[in-house]
C-alpha cells in the first residue's frame, strides 16, 4: 500500500521539511551520537537529524520512499544509512542513542504493544525516544493519518507504555500542519519525549 502511495504521489508526499515537532525539540540531537529513524518514508526527518550532526540510520519498507530519501540526503550533502526494510524485518536488537518515530500509526491495537516493545528495545540505556503522532480526534479532522481512531495515541496510552521511563514531554495539542499533500490542515497531535533509565 505504501509503495503505491509514494509512486502515485509523483513527488515528496509529505514534503522535504522535517516534522515541526523535531524542529521544536532540537536539543535532543547530539552531534556524533547514533540516531534511528523508524518507518522514515522519504527521508525528511532523517536528513534533518544528519544536518544537526547525528550519525543516522533510517529504514522504510517502500523502495520508492527509500530512493527519494537517499536523493534528499545527497542534495543536502549529508550521510544517512537509508535501508529498505519492513518493520518486522528490522533488527530491533540494534540500539541507538536516539530513536525517532513520526506518524508511525499504521498498526492497530493488536500490533501496538509489539511496536512499542520494539521501540523500547532499540533505545540504549540513557538514550531517548521521540514519538510524534495523532490523537483520536484526528479522524474527524481528516487531514492526515489512517481513518481509524483505534490507531491513534492518547496520553494515558503512552504513559502506560513508557511511564517506567523518564518522561520529558507528554503533550496533546492542535496545530495547522502543512507537510506536503499527505498532512495538510488542522491536526490533533501528541508528543512523547522519554529517556530510558541507565547509561
Secondary structure, DSSP 8 states (H G I E B T S, - for coil): -HHHHHHHHSS-TT-SS--HHHHTTGGG--TTSEEEETT-TTSHHHHHHHHTT-EEEEEES-HHHHHHHHHHHHHHT--EEEEE--TTTS-TT--EEEEEEES---S-HHHHHHHHHHHHHHEEEEEEEEEEEE-TTHHHHTSSS-S-GGGS--HHHHHHHHTTSEEEEEEEEEEEEEETTTEEEEEEEEEEEEE-S--
